[in-house]
Amino acid sequence: MLRALDIRDILIIDRLELAFQPGLNVLTGETGAGKSILLDSLGFVLGWRGRAELVRQGAQQGEVVAEFDLPPGHPAHAVLAEAGLPGGDTLILRRVNSAEGRKTAWVNDRRASGEVLRALSDTLVELQGQHDDKGLLNPRAHRDMLDAFAGHDDLLGDAAATWATLSATRRALVARETALAEARAEEDFLRHAVDELDQLDPQPGEADALDTARRAMQGAERIRGDITRAHGLLSDGAETTMGEAMRWLDGVADQAGDALEAPLSALNRAMIELSEAQAGIETCLQAMEFDPADLEATEERLFAIRALARKHDILPEDLPGLTETLRARLQAIDAGAEDLASLQADLSAAQAAYDAAAAVLSDARRTAAGRLDAAVMAELAPLKMERAVFATQITQGDPGAAGVDAVAFSVATNPGAPAGALNKIASGGELSRFLLALKVCLAGPAGGLTMIFDEIDRGVGGATADAVGRRLAALADGGQVLVVTHSPQVAAQGAHHWRVSKAVQDGATLSTVTPLSAPERIDEIARMLAGDTITEEARAAARSLLTG
């Protein structure tokens, strides 16, 4: 509920503080006094898109502050929580517009965007009027209004759940079909590549092992000849020469005394070392022995592996993994038809479930539409439109989470006249009464919304205006309704009354809003009845309306 509205330097308002109350709040005044400025100011602080230039001439900036009560469970709490803004039982919105056009907003003293303001606005205020395109005149909202009137949230939940399943299954099927089509486009390549890889059958680490073996064989081929020649020299020359030298020395060793003992000992050791050297060389030669055909085979396989890796633009060690990847893609193609059949069966089941839920919801809507039409027609009679016809039309719409129905409210102002959209068929006064009747029927629990009616009584008077006022008062019972009106009958039904007026002060035109006492209300309603000259007869008529 709107508690207070503080306006500074907006258009022709320099400073204005208003404290609103529960029930029916009426604002009256002469044309041009500034009643619409109050709505412009409220719309500005709520983030609505309106006039571009709001700042009062000569002021540096304009500012509007609005205070709302937020009872527990109010939808605004969820908006605040999602935006990370502080909550509480009071919501204070403040928005500033600089003379240069810059707009800045705060929510409970925390900076906020216009988007957040508009989200909060949807939970705080509902504007109804002849030029409103967000409320009852908006055909896109008619289905939601019918559903709210019907109160079948469970059926909406079933439709939404089955639609979500249907949509997810559709996406899965499309993705599978796309993947399968892409795979089939390269099926010939995949089969050839897998066959080629299977024939070569490269093993993990094989390329490195082959390269190491190849290098070893190539190295052995280069040095084995030199080692063989060295082995021959040691075997054929050195051993024979040293043996003959030892025989000669042994023959004369006794005659030489101890002089040859050391040389013979050294030669004996040398013979042993020579024998060990020969054995080591022979072992090395045996290790270097290989079949040239092995080198050729090793090189051929190594080159084949490397060539296949270059063909697929990968490293040789990645070939085994590529084989498994390509094989899996082939298997997916082979299993694709079976997968598609399973998904298509799931899609058929999901479609059937959605169709059933949507059909139940459509039946419930048609039943609720009949009840709504009857309720609106009952409300039209006291509003002097008993010959008009209101109808809720339900047609086939695009399937979605809310079912398959398109809903539109239509009216015919006279029997036999063609029906059409509210804002196309009805005149200004008729439209006002249609909107009021519809709003009375659609009004459920207030939910903390402040309803605003902007001159909804335009074009009606007398008993009809009185009926409009009584319907507005009934609508305000237990909630809050703000009405901008030129009708004395409507004004007389208000629980709280403000007069909007303007005057010239120091060469500037300024608008003021004054709360009226009981005697002041008599004079204001008398003015609305009689004009500028208020007579005692007009006052008497005003008293009669107020005591109603």
C-alpha positions as CSV (number, residue, x, y, z in Angstrom):
1,M,0.0,0.0,0.0
2,L,1.2,3.5,-0.9
3,R,1.8,5.4,2.3
4,A,3.5,8.6,1.3
5,L,4.5,10.5,-1.8
6,D,7.1,13.3,-1.6
7,I,7.6,15.4,-4.7
8,R,10.2,18.2,-5.2
9,D,10.8,20.4,-8.2
10,I,8.8,18.3,-10.7
11,L,7.1,20.2,-13.5
12,I,4.9,22.8,-11.7
13,I,5.3,21.3,-8.2
14,D,8.0,22.8,-6.0
15,R,7.4,20.8,-2.8
16,L,4.6,18.4,-2.0
17,E,4.1,15.8,0.7
18,L,1.1,13.5,0.5
19,A,0.1,10.8,3.1
20,F,-2.3,8.3,1.6
21,Q,-4.6,6.0,3.5
22,P,-6.2,2.6,2.9
23,G,-9.6,2.6,1.1
24,L,-10.7,4.9,-1.7
25,N,-8.6,8.0,-2.1
26,V,-10.0,10.6,-4.5
27,L,-8.1,13.5,-6.1
28,T,-10.2,16.2,-7.7
29,G,-9.5,19.6,-9.2
30,E,-10.0,21.7,-12.3
31,T,-8.6,20.6,-15.6
32,G,-4.9,21.5,-15.8
33,A,-4.5,21.9,-12.0
34,G,-1.8,19.2,-12.0
35,K,-3.7,15.9,-11.2
36,S,-1.9,14.1,-14.0
37,I,1.5,15.4,-12.7
38,L,0.9,13.4,-9.5
39,L,0.6,10.2,-11.6
40,D,3.6,11.3,-13.7
41,S,5.6,11.7,-10.5
42,L,4.5,8.3,-9.1
43,G,5.3,6.7,-12.5
44,F,8.7,8.4,-12.5
45,V,9.7,6.9,-9.1
46,L,8.4,3.5,-10.2
47,G,10.6,3.5,-13.3
48,W,7.7,3.9,-15.8
49,R,8.6,5.5,-19.1
50,G,6.9,8.9,-19.4
51,R,7.8,12.5,-20.0
52,A,11.4,13.2,-20.9
53,E,11.5,16.6,-19.2
54,L,10.2,16.5,-15.6
55,V,12.5,19.0,-13.8
56,R,10.8,22.2,-12.8
57,Q,12.1,25.2,-14.7
58,G,15.0,26.8,-12.9
59,A,15.7,23.8,-10.6
60,Q,18.9,21.8,-10.6
61,Q,17.1,18.5,-10.2
62,G,13.7,17.0,-9.5
63,E,13.1,14.3,-6.9
64,V,10.3,11.9,-6.0
65,V,10.2,9.7,-2.9
66,A,7.5,7.0,-2.5
67,E,6.9,5.0,0.7
68,F,5.1,1.7,0.6
69,D,4.0,-0.8,3.3
70,L,5.2,-4.3,2.7
71,P,3.3,-6.9,4.7
72,P,4.8,-10.4,5.1
73,G,4.5,-12.5,1.9
74,H,4.3,-9.4,-0.3
75,P,5.7,-10.2,-3.8
76,A,8.0,-7.2,-3.6
77,H,10.1,-9.1,-1.0
78,A,11.1,-11.7,-3.7
79,V,12.1,-8.9,-6.1
80,L,14.2,-7.2,-3.4
81,A,15.9,-10.5,-2.5
82,E,16.7,-11.3,-6.2
83,A,18.2,-7.9,-6.7
84,G,20.3,-8.1,-3.5
85,L,18.5,-5.1,-1.9
86,P,17.5,-4.7,1.8
87,G,14.0,-5.6,2.7
88,G,11.7,-5.0,5.7
89,D,8.1,-4.0,6.3
90,T,8.7,-0.6,4.6
91,L,9.9,0.1,1.1
92,I,11.2,3.5,0.2
93,L,11.8,4.4,-3.4
94,R,13.7,7.5,-4.3
95,R,14.5,8.7,-7.8
96,V,16.3,11.9,-9.0
97,N,16.2,13.5,-12.4
98,S,18.9,16.1,-13.1
99,A,18.3,19.1,-15.3
100,E,20.5,17.5,-17.9
101,G,18.3,14.4,-18.0
102,R,20.4,12.0,-15.8
103,K,18.2,9.7,-13.7
104,T,19.4,8.0,-10.5
105,A,17.4,5.7,-8.3
106,W,17.7,4.3,-4.7
107,V,15.7,1.4,-3.1
108,N,15.9,1.5,0.7
109,D,18.9,3.8,0.4
110,R,20.7,1.4,-2.0
111,R,21.4,2.3,-5.6
112,A,19.1,0.5,-8.1
113,S,18.4,0.3,-11.8
114,G,15.2,1.3,-13.6
115,E,14.7,-2.3,-14.4
116,V,14.5,-3.1,-10.7
117,L,12.1,-0.2,-10.1
118,R,9.8,-1.6,-12.9
119,A,9.9,-5.1,-11.4
120,L,8.9,-3.7,-8.0
121,S,6.2,-1.5,-9.7
122,D,4.5,-4.6,-11.0
123,T,4.0,-5.8,-7.4
124,L,3.1,-2.4,-6.0
125,V,0.8,-0.5,-8.3
126,E,-1.8,-1.3,-11.0
127,L,-2.9,1.5,-13.3
128,Q,-6.2,1.3,-15.0
129,G,-7.4,3.9,-17.5
130,Q,-8.5,4.6,-21.0
131,H,-5.0,4.8,-22.3
132,D,-3.4,2.1,-20.2
133,D,-1.6,-0.5,-22.4
134,K,-0.3,-2.7,-19.6
135,G,-3.6,-3.5,-17.8
136,L,-6.9,-4.7,-18.9
137,L,-6.6,-3.3,-22.4
138,N,-3.6,-5.4,-23.1
139,P,-4.8,-8.6,-24.9
140,R,-1.6,-10.3,-24.1
141,A,-2.5,-10.2,-20.5
142,H,-6.1,-11.5,-20.9
143,R,-5.1,-15.2,-20.6
144,D,-3.3,-14.6,-17.3
145,M,-6.3,-12.6,-16.0
146,L,-8.7,-15.5,-16.9
147,D,-6.4,-18.0,-15.2
148,A,-6.2,-15.8,-12.1
149,F,-10.0,-15.6,-12.0
150,A,-10.3,-19.4,-12.4
151,G,-7.6,-20.1,-9.8
152,H,-6.4,-23.3,-11.5
153,D,-2.7,-23.0,-10.6
154,D,-2.4,-26.8,-10.4
155,L,-3.5,-27.2,-14.1
156,L,-1.1,-24.5,-15.2
157,G,1.6,-26.3,-13.3
158,D,0.8,-29.6,-15.1
159,A,0.9,-27.8,-18.5
160,A,4.2,-26.1,-17.7
161,A,5.8,-29.4,-16.5
162,T,4.7,-31.4,-19.5
163,W,5.8,-28.6,-21.8
164,A,9.2,-28.5,-20.2
165,T,9.5,-32.3,-20.7
166,L,8.3,-32.0,-24.3
167,S,10.7,-29.2,-25.1
168,A,13.7,-31.0,-23.6
169,T,12.8,-34.2,-25.5
170,R,12.5,-32.2,-28.7
171,R,15.9,-30.6,-28.2
172,A,17.5,-34.0,-27.5
173,L,16.0,-35.5,-30.6
174,V,17.1,-32.5,-32.8
175,A,20.6,-32.7,-31.3
176,R,20.8,-36.5,-32.0
177,E,19.5,-36.1,-35.5
178,T,22.0,-33.3,-36.2
179,A,24.9,-35.3,-34.8
180,L,23.9,-38.4,-36.7
181,A,23.5,-36.4,-40.0
182,E,27.0,-34.9,-39.5
183,A,28.4,-38.4,-38.7
184,R,26.8,-40.0,-41.7
185,A,28.2,-37.3,-44.0
186,E,31.7,-38.6,-43.1
187,E,30.9,-42.3,-42.7
188,D,33.0,-43.4,-45.8
189,F,36.0,-41.5,-44.4
190,L,35.5,-43.0,-41.0
191,R,35.3,-46.6,-42.2
192,H,38.4,-46.1,-44.4
193,A,40.3,-44.5,-41.6
194,V,39.4,-47.1,-39.0
195,D,40.3,-49.9,-41.5
196,E,43.7,-48.3,-42.2
197,L,44.4,-47.8,-38.5
198,D,43.4,-51.4,-37.7
199,Q,45.6,-52.7,-40.4
200,L,48.6,-50.8,-39.1
201,D,47.6,-51.3,-35.5
202,P,50.0,-48.8,-34.0
203,Q,50.7,-49.5,-30.3
204,P,51.2,-46.9,-27.5
205,G,54.9,-45.9,-27.5
206,E,55.7,-48.0,-30.5
207,A,57.1,-45.2,-32.6
208,D,59.6,-44.2,-30.0
209,A,60.7,-47.8,-29.5
210,L,61.1,-48.3,-33.3
211,D,63.1,-45.1,-33.6
212,T,65.5,-46.2,-30.8
213,A,66.0,-49.6,-32.4
214,R,66.6,-48.0,-35.8
215,R,69.2,-45.7,-34.4
216,A,71.0,-48.5,-32.6
217,M,71.2,-50.7,-35.8
218,Q,72.4,-47.7,-37.9
219,G,75.1,-46.9,-35.3
220,A,76.2,-50.6,-35.2
221,E,76.5,-50.7,-38.9
222,R,78.9,-47.8,-39.0
223,I,81.4,-48.9,-36.2
224,R,81.3,-52.7,-36.4
225,G,84.0,-52.9,-39.1
226,D,86.5,-50.9,-37.0
227,I,85.9,-53.1,-34.0
228,T,86.3,-56.2,-36.1
229,R,89.7,-55.0,-37.5
230,A,90.8,-54.2,-33.9
231,H,89.8,-57.6,-32.8
232,G,91.8,-59.2,-35.6
233,L,95.0,-57.3,-34.8
234,L,94.8,-58.3,-31.2
235,S,94.1,-61.9,-32.0
236,D,96.6,-62.4,-34.8
237,G,99.5,-60.1,-34.0
238,A,99.7,-59.0,-30.4
239,E,99.1,-62.4,-28.8
240,T,101.6,-64.2,-31.0
241,T,104.3,-61.6,-30.6
242,M,103.9,-61.5,-26.8
243,G,103.9,-65.4,-26.6
244,E,107.2,-65.7,-28.6
245,A,108.8,-63.0,-26.5
246,M,107.9,-64.8,-23.3
247,R,109.4,-68.1,-24.6
248,W,112.6,-66.4,-25.5
249,L,112.9,-64.8,-22.1
250,D,111.9,-68.0,-20.2
251,G,114.8,-69.8,-22.0
252,V,117.4,-67.5,-20.5
253,A,115.7,-66.5,-17.2
254,D,117.9,-68.9,-15.2
255,Q,121.1,-67.5,-16.6
256,A,120.0,-63.9,-16.0
257,G,119.3,-64.4,-12.3
258,D,116.5,-62.2,-11.0
259,A,116.8,-59.6,-13.7
260,L,114.1,-61.1,-15.9
261,E,111.7,-62.0,-13.2
262,A,109.9,-58.6,-13.2
263,P,109.6,-58.3,-17.0
264,L,108.2,-61.9,-17.3
265,S,105.7,-61.1,-14.5
266,A,104.6,-58.0,-16.4
267,L,104.3,-59.9,-19.7
268,N,102.2,-62.6,-18.0
269,R,99.8,-59.9,-16.7
270,A,99.7,-58.3,-20.1
271,M,98.7,-61.6,-21.6
272,I,95.8,-62.0,-19.1
273,E,94.6,-58.4,-19.8
274,L,94.9,-59.0,-23.6
275,S,92.7,-62.1,-23.2
276,E,90.1,-60.1,-21.3
277,A,90.2,-57.3,-23.9
278,Q,89.6,-59.9,-26.7
279,A,86.7,-61.4,-24.9
280,G,85.1,-58.0,-24.3
281,I,85.5,-57.1,-28.0
282,E,84.0,-60.4,-29.1
283,T,81.0,-59.8,-26.8
284,C,80.5,-56.3,-28.3
285,L,80.7,-57.7,-31.8
286,Q,78.1,-60.4,-30.9
287,A,75.8,-57.7,-29.6
288,M,76.1,-55.6,-32.7
289,E,75.2,-58.5,-35.0
290,F,71.8,-57.8,-36.8
291,D,70.0,-58.9,-39.9
292,P,69.9,-56.0,-42.4
293,A,66.3,-57.1,-43.2
294,D,65.4,-56.2,-39.6
295,L,66.7,-52.6,-40.1
296,E,64.7,-52.4,-43.3
297,A,61.5,-53.7,-41.6
298,T,62.0,-51.4,-38.6
299,E,62.3,-48.4,-40.9
300,E,59.3,-49.3,-43.0
301,R,57.0,-49.6,-40.0
302,L,58.4,-46.5,-38.4
303,F,57.9,-44.5,-41.6
304,A,54.4,-45.9,-42.0
305,I,53.4,-44.9,-38.5
306,R,54.8,-41.4,-39.0
307,A,53.1,-41.0,-42.4
308,L,49.7,-42.0,-40.9
309,A,50.2,-39.5,-38.1
310,R,50.9,-36.7,-40.6
311,K,47.8,-37.7,-42.5
312,H,45.6,-37.1,-39.5
313,D,47.7,-34.2,-38.3
314,I,48.5,-35.7,-34.9
315,L,51.5,-37.1,-33.1
316,P,52.4,-40.7,-33.7
317,E,51.8,-41.6,-30.0
318,D,48.2,-40.3,-30.4
319,L,47.3,-42.8,-33.2
320,P,45.9,-45.5,-30.8
321,G,43.6,-42.9,-29.2
322,L,42.4,-41.7,-32.6
323,T,41.5,-45.3,-33.5
324,E,39.2,-45.6,-30.6
325,T,37.7,-42.2,-31.2
326,L,36.9,-42.9,-34.8
327,R,35.6,-46.4,-33.9
328,A,33.2,-44.8,-31.4
329,R,31.9,-42.4,-34.0
330,L,31.2,-45.4,-36.3
331,Q,29.5,-47.2,-33.5
332,A,27.3,-44.2,-32.9
333,I,26.3,-44.2,-36.5
334,D,25.5,-47.9,-36.4
335,A,23.5,-47.4,-33.2
336,G,21.9,-44.1,-34.4
337,A,18.8,-45.5,-35.8
338,E,18.0,-47.3,-32.6
339,D,18.7,-44.2,-30.6
340,L,16.5,-42.1,-32.8
341,A,13.6,-44.6,-32.5
342,S,13.9,-44.5,-28.7
343,L,13.9,-40.6,-28.7
344,Q,11.0,-40.5,-31.1
345,A,9.0,-42.8,-28.8
346,D,9.9,-40.5,-25.9
347,L,8.8,-37.5,-27.9
348,S,5.5,-39.1,-28.8
349,A,4.9,-39.9,-25.1
350,A,5.8,-36.3,-24.1
351,Q,3.5,-34.9,-26.7
352,A,0.6,-37.0,-25.6
353,A,1.2,-36.0,-22.0
354,Y,1.3,-32.3,-22.9
355,D,-1.7,-32.5,-25.2
356,A,-3.7,-34.1,-22.3
357,A,-2.6,-31.5,-19.8
358,A,-3.3,-28.7,-22.3
359,A,-6.8,-30.1,-23.1
360,V,-7.7,-30.3,-19.4
361,L,-6.5,-26.7,-19.0
362,S,-8.5,-25.5,-22.1
363,D,-11.7,-27.1,-20.7
364,A,-11.1,-25.4,-17.4
365,R,-10.6,-22.1,-19.2
366,R,-13.8,-22.4,-21.1
367,T,-15.7,-23.2,-18.0
368,A,-14.1,-20.2,-16.2
369,A,-14.8,-18.0,-19.2
370,G,-18.5,-18.7,-18.9
371,R,-18.4,-17.7,-15.2
372,L,-16.4,-14.6,-15.9
373,D,-18.8,-13.5,-18.7
374,A,-21.7,-13.9,-16.4
375,A,-20.0,-12.0,-13.6
376,V,-19.1,-9.1,-15.8
377,M,-22.6,-8.9,-17.3
378,A,-24.0,-8.8,-13.8
379,E,-21.7,-5.8,-13.0
380,L,-22.6,-4.0,-16.2
381,A,-26.3,-3.7,-15.3
382,P,-25.9,-1.3,-12.4
383,L,-23.5,0.7,-14.6
384,K,-26.4,1.3,-17.1
385,M,-25.0,-1.1,-19.7
386,E,-27.4,-3.9,-19.4
387,R,-27.8,-4.1,-23.2
388,A,-24.1,-4.6,-23.7
389,V,-22.5,-8.0,-24.2
390,F,-19.1,-9.1,-22.8
391,A,-17.5,-12.3,-24.0
392,T,-14.3,-14.1,-23.3
393,Q,-13.1,-15.6,-26.6
394,I,-10.8,-18.6,-26.5
395,T,-9.1,-19.6,-29.7
396,Q,-6.3,-21.8,-30.8
397,G,-2.9,-20.2,-30.0
398,D,0.7,-21.2,-30.2
399,P,1.5,-24.1,-27.8
400,G,3.6,-23.1,-24.8
401,A,4.1,-23.6,-21.1
402,A,0.6,-22.0,-20.5
403,G,-1.2,-24.3,-22.9
404,V,-2.5,-23.9,-26.4
405,D,-5.2,-21.1,-25.9
406,A,-5.3,-17.5,-27.0
407,V,-7.7,-15.5,-24.8
408,A,-9.2,-12.1,-25.7
409,F,-11.9,-10.1,-24.0
410,S,-14.4,-8.7,-26.5
411,V,-17.5,-6.5,-26.2
412,A,-20.6,-5.5,-28.1
413,T,-22.2,-2.3,-26.9
414,N,-25.6,-3.1,-28.3
415,P,-27.5,-6.3,-29.1
416,G,-26.8,-7.4,-32.7
417,A,-23.8,-5.2,-33.0
418,P,-20.5,-6.8,-33.9
419,A,-18.2,-7.7,-31.1
420,G,-14.6,-6.5,-30.9
421,A,-11.7,-5.6,-28.7
422,L,-12.4,-3.4,-25.7
423,N,-10.5,-0.4,-26.9
424,K,-11.8,-0.7,-30.5
425,I,-15.5,-1.0,-29.9
426,A,-16.4,1.0,-26.7
427,S,-16.6,4.8,-26.5
428,G,-14.7,6.5,-23.7
429,G,-17.5,6.3,-21.1
430,E,-18.5,2.8,-22.1
431,L,-14.8,1.7,-22.0
432,S,-14.5,3.1,-18.5
433,R,-17.5,1.1,-17.3
434,F,-16.4,-2.1,-19.0
435,L,-12.9,-1.8,-17.4
436,L,-14.4,-1.1,-14.0
437,A,-16.9,-4.1,-14.3
438,L,-14.1,-6.3,-15.4
439,K,-11.7,-5.2,-12.7
440,V,-14.4,-5.7,-10.0
441,C,-14.8,-9.3,-11.2
442,L,-11.1,-10.0,-11.6
443,A,-10.2,-8.5,-8.2
444,G,-9.1,-11.3,-5.9
445,P,-7.1,-10.9,-2.8
446,A,-5.5,-7.4,-2.9
447,G,-2.0,-8.8,-2.5
448,G,-0.8,-5.4,-1.4
449,L,-1.4,-3.7,-4.8
450,T,-2.4,-0.1,-5.0
451,M,-4.9,0.3,-7.8
452,I,-5.0,3.6,-9.6
453,F,-7.9,4.7,-11.9
454,D,-7.1,7.7,-14.0
455,E,-10.4,9.5,-14.9
456,I,-12.0,6.2,-15.5
457,D,-15.4,7.9,-15.0
458,R,-14.9,10.2,-18.0
459,G,-18.0,10.4,-20.1
460,V,-20.5,9.2,-17.5
461,G,-22.7,11.1,-15.0
462,G,-25.7,11.0,-12.8
463,A,-26.8,7.5,-11.6
464,T,-24.2,5.9,-13.8
465,A,-21.4,7.9,-12.2
466,D,-22.9,7.0,-8.8
467,A,-22.7,3.3,-9.7
468,V,-19.1,3.8,-10.8
469,G,-18.2,5.4,-7.5
470,R,-19.9,2.7,-5.5
471,R,-18.0,0.0,-7.5
472,L,-14.8,1.8,-6.8
473,A,-15.5,2.0,-3.1
474,A,-16.3,-1.7,-3.1
475,L,-13.1,-2.4,-4.9
476,A,-11.2,-0.4,-2.3
477,D,-12.6,-2.3,0.6
478,G,-9.7,-4.0,2.3
479,G,-7.2,-2.5,0.0
480,Q,-6.2,0.8,-1.5
481,V,-7.6,2.6,-4.6
482,L,-6.5,6.0,-5.9
483,V,-8.9,7.7,-8.3
484,V,-8.4,10.9,-10.3
485,T,-11.9,12.1,-11.1
486,H,-14.0,14.9,-12.3
487,S,-17.2,13.3,-11.2
488,P,-18.9,14.6,-7.9
489,Q,-20.7,11.3,-7.5
490,V,-17.4,9.4,-7.6
491,A,-15.6,11.9,-5.3
492,A,-18.4,11.6,-2.8
493,Q,-17.7,7.9,-2.4
494,G,-14.1,8.5,-1.3
495,A,-12.9,7.7,2.2
496,H,-10.1,10.3,1.8
497,H,-10.3,13.4,-0.5
498,W,-7.5,15.7,-1.9
499,R,-8.0,18.8,-4.0
500,V,-5.4,19.7,-6.6
501,S,-5.1,23.3,-7.5
502,K,-2.6,25.7,-9.0
503,A,-1.7,29.3,-8.4
504,V,0.8,31.9,-9.6
505,Q,3.4,32.7,-6.9
506,D,6.3,35.2,-7.6
507,G,5.6,34.9,-11.3
508,A,5.7,31.1,-11.4
509,T,2.7,28.7,-11.7
510,L,2.8,26.1,-8.9
511,S,0.5,23.2,-8.2
512,T,-0.6,22.2,-4.6
513,V,-2.5,19.3,-3.2
514,T,-4.6,19.8,-0.1
515,P,-6.3,17.2,2.1
516,L,-9.9,18.2,2.7
517,S,-11.8,18.2,5.9
518,A,-15.5,17.3,5.9
519,P,-16.7,20.9,5.4
520,E,-14.1,21.4,2.7
521,R,-15.3,18.3,0.9
522,I,-18.8,19.8,0.8
523,D,-17.5,22.9,-0.9
524,E,-15.3,20.9,-3.4
525,I,-18.1,18.6,-4.4
526,A,-20.4,21.6,-4.7
527,R,-17.8,23.3,-7.0
528,M,-17.8,20.1,-9.1
529,L,-21.6,20.3,-9.3
530,A,-22.1,24.0,-9.8
531,G,-18.9,25.4,-11.2
532,D,-17.0,28.5,-10.0
533,T,-20.0,29.9,-8.2
534,I,-21.0,27.7,-5.3
535,T,-24.6,28.1,-4.3
536,E,-26.4,26.8,-1.2
537,E,-28.3,24.5,-3.5
538,A,-25.0,23.0,-4.7
539,R,-23.9,22.6,-1.1
540,A,-27.1,20.8,-0.3
541,A,-26.7,18.5,-3.2
542,A,-23.1,17.9,-2.1
543,R,-24.3,17.0,1.4
544,S,-26.8,14.6,-0.1
545,L,-24.1,12.9,-2.2
546,L,-21.8,12.6,0.8
547,T,-24.5,11.1,3.1
548,G,-25.6,9.0,0.1
